[in-house]
Amino acid sequence: MNISMNPNGELYQSAVNAPGTIEIPESFLNEARQFRELNMRYTCAIREVKTKLEVLNDDLAIRNQRNPIQMIKSRVKKPESIIEKLHRRGFPISVKSVRENLYDVAGIRVICSFVDDIYTVAEMLARQDDINVLMVKDYIRCPKVNGYRSYHMIIEVPVFFSDRKENMRVEVQIRTIAMDFWASLDHQMKYKKDVEDASDQ
């Protein structure tokens, strides 16, 4: 079977570096292709939402003489994190399952200066007629038990590809600089504790 794969791709590198000849099942290759396409679509969805946020920030900078958004970070969830989350929630491991069951594969973190800016940006984003807000979790007014504070939105945004329009889900987290610092520190402390607990076993 002749297989054309991206020589820079992880799948190709795994096959090249493995000892001996590897017979890759067609079903696995098909799933890998679908996952790569899905990853691309989530990346494009992030680009669409980031553009909207940047336009809002530029507009507000002119109107109010300051930028409410200090920074925009983004990521597409890594394959191992996707698999772990599907497994933990009892969902099948497949591309279809990712699309149907996970809302946070595409993630954007918006860092604002003040709490008022968070609600202003969130409201302006939600008002756009091509944005569909699926879920909101306000951890600012109702912080988590561990003190975590942030404003979370799950939104759907239309993305136009070469052959169709597709509504893609994106998780948007909006927080202040102080909230982001606290969340990052809390994450590092949990990771450090997990490493120490593993080394003690």
Summary of the structure (lengths in Angstrom):
residues: 201
radius of gyration: 20.1
end to end distance: 46.3
largest distance: 64.1
contacts: 521
relative contact order: 0.12
helix: 50%
strand: 22%
